[in-house]
Amino acid sequence: MIDLADVAAEKLRDNGFTDAKTRKLDELKGGGIAVRRIPSTKTADYFTGQRQIAYLFQVVVVRADEQTAIDECDRIASLLPTLDLKSKNGSYLFTSCEVYTETQELEYPGFPYVYECRMRANITTTTGRI
């Protein structure tokens, strides 16, 4: 299984975002940061069975203060493209990461201030499976 969301959450924790985890939005009612996989796009197939993938993931920031949520989401969007998101379990080869959608408000009833950005990591699977 591709562990990119787990790697991104760990790298965020290493860079001061201590409550970043791979988790469901329902777990963020008290605030926090969720890193979530969203549908990705295969961009190439190779005879070896490997696939090149535009792997999309979402980072959701929930805070009691709106400006804090916006600022943290913006910092995360700027930080992630500078990090080496190499797989820990060997499931993919990492090429690069870029902002897919800029910071924006996410409607999620019952939550305080919720902002998200979406990232695209360019990877090649090592097993031929997503």
C-alpha positions in Angstrom: 0.0 0.0 0.0 1.3 3.5 -0.9 2.3 5.2 2.3 2.6 8.8 1.0 -0.1 10.3 3.2 1.6 8.7 6.3 5.0 10.1 5.2 3.6 13.6 4.6 1.9 13.6 8.0 5.2 12.5 9.7 7.2 15.2 7.8 4.6 17.8 9.0 5.0 16.6 12.6 8.8 16.9 12.2 8.3 20.5 11.0 6.3 21.6 14.0 2.7 20.6 13.0 2.6 18.2 16.0 -1.1 17.2 15.5 -0.8 16.2 11.8 -2.1 12.6 11.3 -3.7 10.5 8.6 -7.2 10.4 9.9 -10.9 10.9 9.1 -12.4 14.4 9.3 -14.8 13.2 12.1 -11.7 12.9 14.3 -11.0 16.7 14.0 -13.9 18.1 16.1 -11.5 19.4 18.7 -9.1 20.7 16.1 -6.1 19.3 14.4 -4.6 18.5 11.0 -5.7 15.6 8.8 -3.7 14.3 5.8 -6.0 12.3 3.5 -5.6 10.5 0.3 -8.0 11.6 -2.5 -8.5 10.0 -5.9 -5.4 10.0 -8.0 -4.6 9.8 -11.7 -2.4 7.3 -13.5 -0.3 9.1 -16.0 1.7 6.3 -17.5 2.1 2.5 -17.5 5.4 0.7 -17.9 6.1 -2.8 -19.2 7.6 -3.6 -15.8 4.1 -3.2 -14.2 5.1 0.1 -12.6 2.8 3.1 -13.0 3.5 6.7 -12.9 0.9 8.4 -10.8 -0.2 12.0 -10.0 -1.0 11.1 -6.4 -3.4 13.6 -4.8 -3.7 14.2 -1.1 -5.6 16.7 1.0 -4.4 18.5 4.1 -7.2 19.7 6.3 -6.6 22.2 9.1 -9.2 22.7 11.8 -8.7 25.4 14.4 -10.9 27.5 16.8 -9.5 30.7 15.2 -10.0 31.3 11.5 -6.8 33.2 10.9 -4.7 30.5 12.5 -6.4 27.8 10.3 -5.7 29.9 7.2 -2.1 30.7 8.1 -1.2 27.0 9.0 -2.8 25.7 5.8 -0.8 28.3 3.8 2.5 27.3 5.6 1.8 23.6 5.0 1.1 24.3 1.2 4.5 26.1 1.0 6.4 23.5 3.0 5.3 20.2 1.5 6.9 20.9 -2.0 10.2 21.4 -0.3 10.2 18.1 1.6 11.5 14.6 0.5 8.4 12.5 0.7 10.2 9.2 0.0 8.3 6.1 0.8 9.2 4.3 4.0 7.8 1.0 2.9 9.2 1.0 -0.6 5.8 1.2 -2.4 6.8 4.2 -4.6 9.6 6.3 -6.0 9.1 9.9 -5.2 9.8 12.6 -7.9 8.2 15.8 -6.7 5.3 17.5 -4.9 3.4 20.6 -5.8 0.3 22.6 -4.8 -2.8 21.2 -6.6 -5.3 23.7 -5.1 -4.5 26.7 -2.9 -5.8 27.1 0.6 -9.6 27.3 0.7 -12.4 27.1 3.2 -14.0 23.6 3.5 -17.7 23.5 4.6 -18.0 20.9 7.3 -21.0 21.4 9.6 -20.4 21.3 13.3 -16.7 22.1 13.1 -15.0 25.4 13.9 -12.8 26.9 11.1 -11.8 24.4 8.5 -9.4 25.1 5.7 -7.8 22.7 3.2 -5.2 22.6 0.5 -4.6 19.8 -2.0 -1.2 18.6 -3.1 -0.1 16.5 -6.0 2.9 14.2 -5.6 4.4 12.7 -8.7 5.4 9.2 -8.0 6.1 5.8 -9.7 4.8 2.7 -8.0 7.3 -0.1 -7.4 4.7 -2.9 -7.6 2.4 -1.9 -10.4 -0.5 -1.4 -8.0 -2.1 1.7 -6.5 
